[in-house]
Amino acid sequence: MILKALWARLTVALVVPLGLVTLTLTPILASHLEERIDSTRSSAKALLSAEYDLLLQGMNESFNQVLATAEFPLLRQFLARRAPSRTPEWGAVTQRDQAQIESLFTTLLTHYGRYTRLAVIDTQGAEWLASPAAPLPSPPVVSHADSPTFQGAMTLQARDLYISSPRLGASGEEGAGTAVIDIATPVFDISGQRLGVLLFTLDWTRTTASSVHAREGGPGEVLLVDARGNWLFPDTNGQGQRFGRPLEAHWADAWTAMADRNQGTVTLSDHLLVFRSHDIRTQHYRSQAGMILSEAETQPWRLGILMPRPSLWGLLKENPVQLLAIALVYLLSLAFGVFWVLSDHRLRGLRERALLFSREARQYAGEVQDLYEHAPCGYHSLDSDGRVIKINRTELDWLGYRADEVIEKRHYRDFVTPETREAFDAAFQKVLGEGQEGSAECELLCRDGTRLPVAIQATAQVTEEGFQYSRATVFDLSERKALEARLEKQALTDPLTGLGNRRYLEGQAAMEIARAERSGAPLSLIAIDLDHFKRINDTYGHDVGDLVLQHFAKLARQILRDGDVLCRMGGEEFAVLLPDTNREQALQVAERLREAVATSSAKVGQEATEDGTLAYTASLGVTLVSAGEATLKPAIKRADQGLYAAKEAGRNRTHWQSVPSDAGHMSGRAHQVRG
Ligand SMILES: Nc1nc2c(ncn2[C@@H]2O[C@H](COP(=O)(O)OP(=O)(O)OP(=O)(O)O)[C@@H](O)[C@H]2O)c(=O)[nH]1
């Protein structure tokens, strides 16, 4: 796809510069070409005019010589004396005249060199004299009676001329390839009697030689055709053998252009043609002649100049520097186009890649931002004053504030509960200090008044210019704290009865001993043991034993005050710590417990006993926690001793066990209550 687009752009890059350069150059070159065509046309016209004049001049000279010779007295005399019988006895005078005329003819032939034959013909068409001479004594040896030239000349008056069309080999005396023209004029005597015809055969090749030179030397071609379109210039080198043949065979379009008009300038497919009529019967040739007669169907001739039409390529070839410059312009424009496309293509590639990168970067930044905002922990950044400069959505949700209420407006310290603020301050100072990191467990005060336990871990962002801001991660500790509390509670609770265990009692005792120490209030302890519990287990099963234990726990809880600490010490043994309770009060409580147990039965199910209940009893030992005792241990020991005493005494009893020194809260006097 990308390659296809590149090719398309490359094509445009080639076509557009080529088109632009061509559009720019075309009018310049066209104007240049037009100038050249105009100049060629002018040259052709000038050449046509010169050719016309040349032909006119050559012909006129011959015409004048023929006319002058026809008026030569000796010639008239010769013709007047000619013997009609053409006998050898023609007479010495005639022979002398003949010799003089031949001498004249020889002079004309040799001096001018343009004639091939000169002949004197009588009115019957008999040739009496010719030069080069036919050997006498047998004139006339040739008859012109049937010749159109002779016949034409015989119709003319003095000083009229008959001009034949150019033809090959006049009377059989010329060379086979020689083109000639017959020029004939009638000869009259002084009285006006027609004596015969003077016939000059003009060497047409020689007459037109100057035109031939012009043709061969110049850029153009000279055309001369008769009215029928036949070629009239003799073939000088035998090439093409065009003489007498139709011009149409060589220059069909030229003849088409010239056929119907007397003159014109025509632009042919690859030539320019300038032509005009050339009628030898016109005034131009009749400077000294009366009338000129010729074969009507051959007149007028048409003289034309055919020049190669200048072409753009021809112009460029003439000027290689110009050609090179144009080629260079094309090459440069192409190179520019290709360079532009390639660099543009590269630029597009880079732009697309940059776009992709920026899209990916934006996406990545969005993801990072999302992670930051909705992380499972809180993130915030504080300036050196502890002011919030950045805080994520999670932490804002915890606190219950909007970002615009907090960022740049609140100090983070404000969200920390006064109880934990000290820890926070200490950690923040560490972050500001050399350690550049600090952590603290604090409580955050949320907008709705709830407190959120958190762990804050912060590091400093430091540059060469020093501390910039702190970055902190805040973990929500509420779940952990709850779990810890749960575990703690489990560790202190008896799972069967839900009462606190021995450890719980010890913990509570420490607090109560301290409080009693402070207040001076008495603190009592009761040890309780269910009687014959083994028997219950053995008789009804362990599950029934458990039900009895649970029943006792429930019953004791109902009887005891909220502040009393009831716990299961293990097995079927229980203990109750009674704050702010003296000996008498403790004994009363113990007795109430004993009585309640003895008078109520545990529900154990029909499958265990007949009525689904089971009665049981308990023995209790009661003592006071002495003021000097730091732990509950001695009191437990005493209570147990009291308990054993109650057992010893028959069970289902309460036994007071006094403190040995009796220096504490209670008198050491033993006291027993029977159930
Ligand atoms: N069902 C049940 N029995 C327990 C539990 N803990 C201890 N016991 C049983 O309690 C019985 C205690 O028996 P002893 O220590 O001989 O005392 P007693 O049978 O109560 O006799 P006296 O205390 O002299 O009246 C034992 O059989 C223990 O197995 C408990 O959690 N559930």
The ligand as an SDF file (V2000), in Angstrom:
LIG
                    3D

 32 34  0  0  0  0  0  0  0  0999 V2000
  -16.5640  -32.7130   77.8860 N   0  0  0  0  0  0  0  0  0  0  0  0
  -15.4590  -32.1410   78.2340 C   0  0  0  0  0  0  0  0  0  0  0  0
  -14.7250  -32.6750   79.2050 N   0  0  0  0  0  0  0  0  0  0  0  0
  -13.5830  -32.0700   79.6490 C   0  0  0  0  0  0  0  0  0  0  0  0
  -13.1280  -30.8880   79.0230 C   0  0  0  0  0  0  0  0  0  0  0  0
  -11.9470  -30.5210   79.6120 N   0  0  0  0  0  0  0  0  0  0  0  0
  -11.6870  -31.4880   80.6030 C   0  0  0  0  0  0  0  0  0  0  0  0
  -12.6800  -32.4410   80.6060 N   0  0  0  0  0  0  0  0  0  0  0  0
  -12.7960  -33.5520   81.4560 C   0  0  0  0  0  0  0  0  0  0  0  0
  -13.0600  -33.1730   82.8030 O   0  0  0  0  0  0  0  0  0  0  0  0
  -12.7550  -34.2200   83.6300 C   0  0  0  0  0  0  0  0  0  0  0  0
  -12.1300  -33.7310   84.8830 C   0  0  0  0  0  0  0  0  0  0  0  0
  -12.0060  -34.7760   85.7310 O   0  0  0  0  0  0  0  0  0  0  0  0
  -11.3080  -34.7020   87.0560 P   0  0  0  0  0  0  0  0  0  0  0  0
  -10.1540  -33.7470   86.9680 O   0  0  0  0  0  0  0  0  0  0  0  0
  -10.9760  -36.0420   87.4720 O   0  0  0  0  0  0  0  0  0  0  0  0
  -12.3270  -34.1320   88.1390 O   0  0  0  0  0  0  0  0  0  0  0  0
  -13.8430  -34.5070   88.4040 P   0  0  0  0  0  0  0  0  0  0  0  0
  -14.2170  -35.7140   87.6840 O   0  0  0  0  0  0  0  0  0  0  0  0
  -14.6500  -33.2850   88.0780 O   0  0  0  0  0  0  0  0  0  0  0  0
  -13.8040  -34.7280   89.8850 O   0  0  0  0  0  0  0  0  0  0  0  0
  -13.7540  -33.5820   90.9050 P   0  0  0  0  0  0  0  0  0  0  0  0
  -13.1760  -32.3830   90.3490 O   0  0  0  0  0  0  0  0  0  0  0  0
  -12.9350  -34.1460   92.0060 O   0  0  0  0  0  0  0  0  0  0  0  0
  -15.1570  -33.4180   91.3200 O   0  0  0  0  0  0  0  0  0  0  0  0
  -11.8040  -35.1300   82.8180 C   0  0  0  0  0  0  0  0  0  0  0  0
  -12.4700  -36.3440   82.5860 O   0  0  0  0  0  0  0  0  0  0  0  0
  -11.5430  -34.3650   81.5570 C   0  0  0  0  0  0  0  0  0  0  0  0
  -11.4270  -35.2620   80.4880 O   0  0  0  0  0  0  0  0  0  0  0  0
  -13.8850  -30.3460   77.9490 C   0  0  0  0  0  0  0  0  0  0  0  0
  -13.5590  -29.3200   77.3700 O   0  0  0  0  0  0  0  0  0  0  0  0
  -15.0590  -31.0060   77.6600 N   0  0  0  0  0  0  0  0  0  0  0  0
  1  2  1  0
  2  3  2  0
  2 32  1  0
  3  4  1  0
  4  5  2  0
  4  8  1  0
  5  6  1  0
  5 30  1  0
  6  7  2  0
  7  8  1  0
  8  9  1  0
  9 10  1  0
  9 28  1  0
 10 11  1  0
 11 12  1  0
 11 26  1  0
 12 13  1  0
 13 14  1  0
 14 15  2  0
 14 16  1  0
 14 17  1  0
 17 18  1  0
 18 19  2  0
 18 20  1  0
 18 21  1  0
 21 22  1  0
 22 23  2  0
 22 24  1  0
 22 25  1  0
 26 27  1  0
 26 28  1  0
 28 29  1  0
 30 31  2  0
 30 32  1  0
M  END
$$$$
